[in-house]
Amino acid sequence: MSQVKKPFTVSENSPSWMSEIESELFSLREKELQRSLIVTEQAAETWIEREGKKLLNLASNNYLGLANREELKQGAIQAVEWYGAGSTASRLIIGNHPLYQQAEEALVQWKQAEAGLILNSGYTANIGIISALMDREGVVFSDKINHASIVDGMILSRAEIKRYRHKDLAQLEQMLSKTPITKRKLIVTDSVFSMDGDLAPLADLVRLKEKYNAILMVDEAHSSGIYGSRGEGLTHHLQLHRQIDIQMGTFSKAMGSFGAYVVGSSRLIEYLVNKMRSFIFTTALPPAVLGSILASISVVQEASMEREQLQKKARYFRQALEKLGFALCGSETQIIPILVGSNDRTMEFSRLLQTEGLAAIAVRPPTVPVNQARIRFTVMATHRQEELESAVAKIEKIGRKLGVIS
């Protein structure tokens, strides 16, 4: 809901470090960059509730609507009944839980990989994989709009970082060609870019990684469950999974559960078990989550109707907004951003959307570049056509009022 700004003052008697923090918070507020937590009920549904008001949910990553499926609930309940509620240590200390073994076997079969590992989140997966594989002697090549977890993994690795312009293969090849052949080279990319909603040129990236003897890692967070005949992801949809060295993804978006995974060769997974700090030094997931993951891997393979519905509804929403003149940042997927520009106008757009009964995210720097703030809409398979049509009409009204479209 629209937030009323309270007076923000810097305390005179605060220690110097706290005064600096307060000043920075004040600056974020003035630039419309301050973030806050808002209590939201029924966040996985097509309609959510905030401060007593119902809003159409155009902000969820529950793309296929699986988060509330009975199979996932029962998987969690049965796991608690059989194994208890909590985890007490890392997997290498307490031992490997039977549910981990079952879920990872199901993961490997689903992804048609040699081996796989379930991890605590997409963030811990990316920072762990990249920092385990790369060091000061290596070079990481990253699309400029890759997810923040990839950026943080590169920084932690201490490798040389080369960021190429978004999907600019010519620049990437130029960078690769100038890198000494003795250097370990890692190319890393999102498959679906989380803020633009477009697709990575995976076939061309495979060609470049083979030409320059590089490792290729693909983040399938926003494509797991959505692409492929059984929801395996974009790499499988394009039949490139055998040529991609590392695939990671999450269970927390279209899969409707929680956690993340990485699959690849058995030697790769063995190496990560021994070298990946965000795996070694993290408490294991609780049984309820593992039970839900195991169920989600089964359910998503049968969700072909939900995948078809999602693609159909996302295509309608994109085309309707594009026809009205909105700039959609090249979106090709269920992630559909409207480029607004300034932070203040984007926040006003977001406030007006909520007044009209729509929930969508205002995305601002540093998540996106300066002056490229946007409203990020996400479509779900469970949205009704009339809900989307009504939303488009309201978005058009606000866009014209704020001068985003003429």
N, C-alpha and C positions, 0 to 999 in steps of 0.2 A: 504494500500500500504506500501511498505518498507519505513521505516522512517529513514532519515539521522540524525545521532546524532549531536546535536549542543554542543559546549563546555559548560560545566557546572561548574560554579565557585561559591564559597561561598563568599558573600559580607563581606568586612572587617568592614564596618561601621554599620552592622545590629545589632539590639538589640539581647541579648543573646538567647532569645527564638526563634527568627527568624533564627539565626545561627544554632541552633540545628535542626530546620526543614529543612534547606538547606542541612545540613550534612546528614540527614536521606534520603532526596531525592537523594543525590549523591550516597549514599550506595545502594538504590534501583536500581538506574541506572546501577551501576557497577555489580550488581547481576542479571541483566536482569529481574528485578521485577517491573520496572516502568510501569505504565499504562497511557494511554492518550486517548482522545476522537478524533475519526476520522469521519468527515462528510460523511454520507452514504445516497445515494438516493435509493428509491424503495426497502427499507429494508425488506418488506414483500413478495417480489416477488422471483421467482427462480433465477433471475439474478439481481444483485445489481450494483450500480455504485459508485466507489470511485476515486476521483481525475481524472475523465474523462475516467476511465478504467472499462470495464464490467467484473464482476466476477461471477462465478457460486456460488450461495448462499448455502453453506453447514454449516451455522451457525445459522439459524433462528429457533425459537421455534414455528413458524406458521406451525405446523406439518401437518394439514389437508388442508392448503391453504385457510382458511376461512376468513382471515383478510381483504381481498378485496372483499368479497361477497357483492353483491348489497343489500341484505336484511339487513346486518349490517349497511351499509351506510345509507339506508333509515330509519332504526330505530333511528339512531342518528339525522338525518335531521328533521324528524317529531317531535322528542322530543324537539329540539330547537325551532321549529316553534310554538309548543303548550305551552312550558313552559319557553322559554328564554335560555340563554347560560350559566349562572353562578350559583354557590352555595354560600351562604353567611354565613353559620354557621353550627354547628354540628346538627345531626338529633334530639338530645334531647333538643336543644334550639329552633331551627326554626320550628321544627315539621317534621313529616315523609312525604316525598314527595310521591305523588300517584304512581310514577314510581317505587319507592323502594318497595311499597306494591305489585305491579303487578309482578315485577321481583322476589321478594322473594317467592311469591305464586307459580310462575312457577318453581323456583329452588326446592322448597320442593316437588312439584309433580314429577319433573324429577328425583330427588334423592330418592324418596320414603321415606322421612323422616318426623318426627313429626313437626319440625320447622327448620328455617334457617335464616341466617343473611348475608347480603352482606357487604363486607369490602373494604377498599381502595386499598390494595395490599396484595400479599402473605406474604411479610415481616411483615407488620403491623398486619396481621392475626396471624401469628405464635408467634410473641413476645407478642401479646395481650392475646391470648388464654392461653398460658402456664403460663404467669405471673399472670393471673387472677385466675387460678385454683390451683396454687401451691404457697407455702410459705416456710418459714424456717423450718417448721415441716415436710415437705414432701420430697420425693425422686423422681427424674426424671431419667429414664433409656433410654438412647439414643444410637442408632447405631452410630459408630464413624464417618461415612461419611455422616450423615444427613446434610441437608442444613444449611448454616450459620444463617438463620433466626431462626431455631430451637435452635441452640446453644445460640444465643443472648437472646431468650425467656427464656431459662433455667437460664442464668446468671441473668437476670432481676428478675426472680421469687425468687431468694435467696434460692431456695431449694438445697438440697444435690444433686449433679450431679454424675451419674454413667454411663460412656460411655463403652459399650461393643464392642468387636471386631466385624468388619463388618459381620453381619448375623450369629454371633457365639451364637447360642441359648443355648448351654451348659453353656457358661460364663454368659449369661443373667440369666438363671435359678439359677445359683449359687449365683449371686448378689441378686436376688429376695428372695431366701430362707434365706439369712442372714439378711434381712431387717425386723425389728420388725413389727408384724401384725398390730399394732396401727398406723403405719405411712401411710399417703396417698401416693399411688404409681402411677406414670404415666409412661407408656411405650409409646414412640413416635418414629415414623419411617416415612421416605419417602416410597411411594409405588414403584415409579421408581426413582432410585438414579441418581441425575442429572449429576454427573461427571463420573460414571462408566456405567450407562445405564442398570443396572441389576434390578431385581425385589426383593422386600422384601418377606420373607417367612410369609405371612400374616396368613395363617391357623395355623401355629405353634405359632405365637404371640397371636392369639386369645386363644389358649389352655393355654398358660402361664398366660395370664391376668386373665382368669377364675380360674385357679388353685391358684393364689396368690392374688386374689381380687384386681387387679389393674385396672386402667383406661387405655384404649388403644386409642391413637390418631394417625391417618394416614393422611399424607400429599399427596394429589392426584394431586399436581401441574402438573406433567409430565405424568399423566395417565388420567386426566379428558378429555373427548372427544374421547379418543383413545380406551379404553377397555369398555366392556359391550355392550349389544345389542343396546342401545340408547346412548352410549358414557358416561355412568354414572361414569365410572372409574374402576380400578382394583378390588376394594372391591365388586362391583356388579358383575363383570365378574366371580369372585370366589364364589359368593353368600354368602359373609360374612358380607354384609352391616348391617344386623340386629344385629350382634354380636360385631360390632365396635362402641365404644362410641362416638367418635368425628371424623368426616371427614371434612377436609378442602381442598380447591383446588383453582385454579385460572381460571379466564376467559381470561387471557392474553397470553396463549400459544396455544394449539390446538383449543381453543374456539374462537380465533381471535379477542378478544375485550380487556378489561382492568378490573382490580379489582380482588377480591377474594371472597370466600364464606366459611362459616362453617355451617354444618348441624348436628343435633343430636336431643336429646329429647327436649320437650318444656321447661322443667325446666332448662336444660343446657343453652339454648339460652336466657331465661329470666335472668339467672345468669350473662351471659356475657354482656348483655345490661346494667346491673347494676354495673358490676365490671371491665369490660375490658377497660383499660385506652386508648388504641390505637383506640378504637371505640368512647368512650365518648368525648375525647378531640380532635377529628379530624373533619375538615370540610367535609360535605357530598359531595359525588361525583356529578358532574354536570349532568343535564338531558341528554345531548348527550351520555354520557357514559352509563347511565342507559338504555337508549333506545337501544343502541348497545348490552348491556348485555342481555336484554330481547329477542332481535332478535337472539342472538347467542345460547341461550338455546333452542330455537325452531329449528334453523338450524342444530345444532349438532346432534339432535336426528334422523334426516333423512340422516345423512352423512355416511351411512353404506358402500357405494361404496368407499368413500375417506378413510375410515378406512381400508378396504381390500387392497386398493392400497398402503397405507402407510406400512402395514405389509409386503406386497410382496416386495416392493422396499428396505425396511430396511433389510429384510432377505437376499436379493441379495448382498447388500453392505457389510453386516457383513461377509457373507460367502466368498466373493471375497477377502476381505482384510485378513481374517483369513487364507485362502489358500495360500496367499503370504508370510505368516509367521509373520504378525504383531500381537502384543499382544493387545487384545481388552478389557482387564480389566473385562472379564466376561459379556460383553454386551449382552442383550436379546431383545433390543428395538430399537427405532428410534434414540436413543442417542448412538453414536459409537465412543469411544475414541481410539486413538492409543497411547500406552505408549511409550514415548521417553526417559525420565529420567532427564537429566540435563536441566537447564533453557536455557543455551546458545544454545544447540543443538535444543531445542524445538522452540525457537524464530527463529533460522535459517530455520527450517522446515516450520514455518509459513510464513516467508518472501519468500521462494522459491515457496510455494503454490500460493501465490498471484502473483508472477511473471508468474506462469503457468495459471493464470486466475481462481483460486479457492479461495473462502473466507471461512476460518475456524478459530476457536478460539484456541490460545495457552493458555492453563490453567496451571498456576504455583502456588507455595505456596504463601499465606497460604490457597488458595482454595483447594489444594491437598497437601499431605505430601511432605516433602523435597525429592528430587531425584525421584519423581513420576510425573514430569511435562508431559503433554500430549497435543496432538491435538485432539480437540473435534469436531467431525462431527455430524451434524444432518440431517436426511433425511426428505423430505416432500413428501406428496402424489402427488404434482404437478411436481416433477422432472420427466423428461423423461428418459427412460431406457438408451438411447444412451448418455445422459449427465452423468449419473452415471458410465457407462462403460468407458467413456473418463476420468472421474475423477479418477477412480481406476488406470488406466494406468499412469496417471501423479503422483499419490501418490506413486505408485510402483517405478517410476524412482527416485523420491526424496528420498524415503526410502532407496534405494540401494546406492545412492550417499552419504548419511549421515551415512551409516552403521547401520541404524535402523533394516533393514533386510539384510540378506546375499544373 
